[in-house]
Amino acid sequence: MSVQALPRRWSLEVSPERFRQLALSAVGWLILIVATGATVRLTGSGLGCPHWPGCHANDFARFEPRSFHSYVEFSNRIVASLTVLATLVLAVGASRTRTLSRGVKILAWVVFAGTLGQAPLGAITVYYDLNPWLVLTHLLVSLVVLGLGVVVLLEATRVVRGSSSGLPPLPRAGGIVLLAAAGVLVVTGTLATAAGPHPGSTVVRRLWSFEPAVYWHVRATAVFGISFALVLAYLVRAKAQQVRGALVLLGVLAVQMTIGEAQYRTHLPWWLVLVHVTVAATVWAAVTSFVFSLWRPRRMP
């Protein structure tokens, strides 16, 4: 019996390359849900479906679109469901990949749990009529889960491509400072978005005041920029392999800064703010990837 059961057991295993593909897909969904969630916020569509998880009380399957806002909100819920499914596949796939460490497998399940936990948080947010503090928490949790998903993806990549020699303590410490600065940058940017007067979405409840929010966001950007410049200078001088990743991150940052300046000069049209938020999620993923490479570099192809 054991000899016959062996092929079945092996058939359920996931190869490292296949798991890497699952992780890449999950990260893509985690970025997409940030974009669709921001669309709900910026268009004032959060109460387009006044009940949760369906649009009507005690009826999950019933959906009768009454307006543009209903379509936006319900579409976001569909994307959220698919994102939960993608992270569940990620977690199960991690459990079936023998070459992954126990820590990475646990982290994959944490990503799934965090994504699933967004569902009741979304319900609470709707129940309290889109309290801006709950909306802010909803977004920040999404970004934390996205960062953890990126770590799972990078660990999967190290398994496939192999690891490389690590860097000295100084640049690794600089990476931690950079990640902390990026976290502050994300939080202040989220506050600025929550406070901003976006034309076409005047029904959105605001949080704090726009000018002070932008004031602190600009200064957080400066701290982040200085930290990144110092780390990049060290890598260039040491001719480290992470320079390539740093240049990619620099390019994404340039795009984000250009969009940010454009949206400010055009009085914050909601669709351009949406692009800014979506690229911000990509920047966060890129920063996480870059800092990870300082601590646990992979072998370059």
C-alpha positions in Angstrom: 0.0 0.0 0.0 2.8 2.4 0.9 4.4 1.9 -2.5 1.2 2.7 -4.3 0.5 5.7 -2.1 3.9 7.3 -2.9 3.2 8.5 -6.4 -0.1 10.1 -5.2 1.8 11.9 -2.5 4.4 13.2 -4.9 1.8 14.3 -7.4 0.4 16.7 -4.8 3.8 18.5 -4.5 4.4 21.9 -6.0 7.7 22.6 -7.7 9.7 25.7 -6.6 9.2 27.3 -10.0 5.4 26.7 -9.9 5.2 28.1 -6.4 7.2 31.2 -7.5 4.5 31.7 -10.2 1.8 31.4 -7.6 3.5 34.0 -5.4 3.9 36.4 -8.3 0.2 36.0 -9.1 -0.7 36.7 -5.5 1.4 39.8 -5.4 -0.3 41.0 -8.5 -3.7 40.6 -7.0 -2.6 42.3 -3.8 -1.6 45.4 -5.8 -4.8 45.2 -7.8 -7.0 45.2 -4.7 -5.2 48.4 -3.5 -6.2 50.0 -6.8 -9.8 48.9 -6.8 -10.1 49.9 -3.1 -8.7 53.3 -3.8 -11.2 53.6 -6.7 -14.1 53.0 -4.2 -12.7 55.7 -1.9 -11.9 58.4 -4.4 -15.3 58.1 -6.3 -17.2 58.1 -3.0 -18.7 54.6 -3.9 -18.1 53.0 -0.5 -21.9 52.9 0.3 -22.9 52.0 -3.3 -23.8 48.7 -1.8 -25.1 49.6 1.7 -24.8 46.0 3.0 -22.1 43.4 3.1 -21.1 41.0 1.6 -24.0 41.3 -0.8 -25.7 44.6 -1.7 -28.8 43.7 0.2 -29.5 42.6 3.7 -29.5 38.9 4.3 -28.9 38.1 0.7 -25.4 37.5 -0.5 -26.2 36.7 -4.2 -28.6 39.6 -4.9 -27.1 42.5 -6.8 -29.3 45.2 -8.3 -27.1 48.0 -9.6 -28.7 51.4 -8.9 -25.8 53.6 -10.0 -22.2 53.9 -11.0 -21.2 53.6 -7.4 -22.9 50.3 -7.0 -20.9 48.8 -9.9 -17.6 50.3 -8.4 -18.2 48.9 -4.9 -19.5 45.5 -6.0 -16.6 45.1 -8.5 -14.2 45.8 -5.6 -15.8 43.1 -3.6 -15.4 40.6 -6.5 -11.7 41.5 -6.8 -11.3 41.1 -3.0 -12.8 37.6 -3.2 -10.4 36.7 -6.0 -7.5 38.1 -4.0 -8.4 36.0 -1.0 -8.6 32.9 -3.3 -5.2 33.8 -4.8 -3.6 34.0 -1.3 -5.3 30.8 -0.2 -3.7 29.0 -3.2 -0.4 30.6 -2.2 -0.7 29.3 1.3 -1.7 25.8 0.2 1.0 25.8 -2.4 3.6 26.8 0.2 2.6 23.8 2.3 3.1 21.5 -0.7 6.5 22.9 -1.6 9.2 20.8 0.1 12.1 23.1 -0.6 10.6 26.1 1.3 11.6 26.7 4.9 9.0 26.4 7.6 9.2 30.2 8.2 8.2 31.0 4.6 5.3 28.5 4.8 4.0 30.2 7.9 4.5 33.6 6.3 2.4 32.5 3.3 -0.4 31.5 5.7 -0.1 34.9 7.4 -0.5 36.6 4.0 -3.7 34.6 3.5 -5.0 35.3 7.0 -4.3 39.0 6.6 -6.1 39.1 3.2 -9.1 37.2 4.6 -9.2 39.5 7.6 -9.8 42.4 5.3 -13.2 41.1 4.6 -14.7 41.7 8.1 -12.8 44.9 8.3 -14.5 46.0 5.1 -17.8 45.0 6.6 -17.1 47.1 9.7 -16.1 50.0 7.6 -19.4 49.9 5.7 -21.3 49.5 8.9 -19.8 52.7 10.3 -20.6 54.6 7.1 -17.0 54.7 5.9 -15.4 56.2 9.0 -12.1 57.7 7.5 -10.0 56.1 10.3 -11.3 52.7 9.3 -10.8 53.4 5.7 -7.2 54.4 6.5 -6.6 51.2 8.5 -8.1 49.2 5.7 -5.6 50.6 3.2 -2.6 50.3 5.5 -3.4 46.7 6.3 -3.5 46.0 2.6 0.0 47.5 2.2 1.4 45.5 5.1 0.0 42.3 3.6 1.4 43.3 0.2 4.8 43.7 1.7 4.7 40.2 3.3 3.5 38.8 0.0 6.6 40.3 -1.7 8.8 38.7 0.9 7.3 35.3 0.1 7.8 35.9 -3.6 11.5 36.8 -3.0 12.1 33.8 -0.8 10.6 31.6 -3.5 12.9 33.3 -6.1 15.9 32.5 -3.9 14.9 28.9 -3.8 14.7 28.8 -7.6 17.8 30.8 -8.4 20.0 30.2 -5.3 21.4 32.6 -2.8 24.3 35.0 -3.0 26.8 36.4 -0.4 25.4 39.0 2.0 26.4 42.6 2.5 28.2 44.1 5.5 26.1 45.4 8.5 26.3 49.1 7.4 24.2 48.8 4.2 21.8 46.4 5.8 21.2 48.8 8.6 20.7 51.5 6.0 18.1 49.3 4.4 16.1 49.2 7.6 16.2 52.9 7.9 15.1 53.2 4.3 12.2 50.8 4.9 11.1 52.7 8.0 11.3 56.0 6.0 9.2 54.4 3.3 6.6 53.3 5.9 6.3 56.9 7.2 6.1 58.1 3.6 3.2 55.7 2.9 1.3 56.7 6.1 1.7 60.4 5.4 0.7 59.9 1.8 -2.4 58.0 2.9 -3.3 60.9 5.2 -2.8 63.4 2.4 -5.0 61.3 0.2 -7.7 61.0 2.9 -7.6 64.8 3.5 -7.5 65.9 -0.1 -10.4 67.7 -1.8 -10.8 65.4 -4.9 -13.2 66.9 -7.5 -16.1 64.7 -8.3 -16.0 62.8 -5.0 -17.3 65.5 -2.5 -19.3 62.9 -0.6 -16.2 61.3 0.7 -15.7 62.0 4.4 -12.3 63.8 5.0 -9.7 63.2 7.5 -7.5 65.9 9.0 -6.6 69.0 6.8 -5.0 68.8 3.4 -2.2 71.4 3.8 -0.7 70.0 7.0 -0.9 66.5 5.6 1.0 67.5 2.5 3.5 69.4 4.7 4.5 66.3 6.6 4.3 64.1 3.4 6.8 66.3 1.6 9.2 66.1 4.6 8.9 62.4 4.8 9.7 62.3 1.1 12.9 64.2 1.8 14.0 61.8 4.6 13.3 58.9 2.3 15.2 60.4 -0.5 18.3 61.1 1.6 18.3 57.6 3.0 18.0 56.1 -0.4 20.8 58.3 -1.8 23.1 57.2 0.9 22.4 53.5 0.4 22.7 53.9 -3.3 26.1 55.7 -3.0 27.4 52.8 -0.9 26.3 50.2 -3.3 27.8 52.0 -6.3 31.1 52.4 -4.6 31.1 48.8 -3.5 30.0 47.7 -7.0 27.4 45.5 -5.4 24.9 43.5 -7.4 22.0 45.4 -5.7 22.8 48.5 -7.8 20.5 47.1 -10.6 17.6 46.8 -8.2 18.3 50.3 -6.8 18.1 51.8 -10.3 14.8 50.0 -10.9 13.5 51.5 -7.7 14.8 54.9 -8.7 12.9 54.7 -11.9 9.6 53.8 -10.2 10.2 56.6 -7.7 10.7 59.1 -10.5 7.4 58.0 -12.1 5.6 58.4 -8.7 7.1 61.8 -8.0 6.1 63.0 -11.5 2.5 61.8 -11.0 2.4 63.4 -7.5 3.5 66.8 -8.9 1.1 66.6 -11.8 -1.9 65.8 -9.5 -1.0 68.6 -7.2 -0.8 71.1 -10.1 -4.1 69.9 -11.6 -6.0 70.2 -8.3 -6.2 66.5 -7.5 -8.5 64.9 -10.1 -9.6 61.7 -8.6 -8.5 59.5 -11.5 -4.9 60.9 -11.3 -4.9 60.4 -7.5 -5.9 56.8 -8.2 -2.9 56.3 -10.4 -0.8 57.9 -7.7 -2.1 55.4 -5.1 -1.6 52.4 -7.4 1.9 53.4 -8.2 2.5 54.0 -4.5 1.6 50.3 -3.8 4.1 49.4 -6.5 6.8 51.6 -4.9 6.1 50.0 -1.5 6.6 46.5 -3.1 9.8 47.7 -4.8 11.2 49.2 -1.6 10.5 45.9 0.2 12.2 44.0 -2.5 15.2 46.2 -2.5 15.7 46.1 1.3 15.2 42.4 1.2 18.0 42.1 -1.3 20.4 43.9 1.1 19.8 41.2 3.7 19.1 38.1 1.7 20.4 38.6 -1.8 19.6 36.1 -4.5 22.0 34.9 -7.2 21.7 37.2 -10.3 20.6 35.5 -13.6 
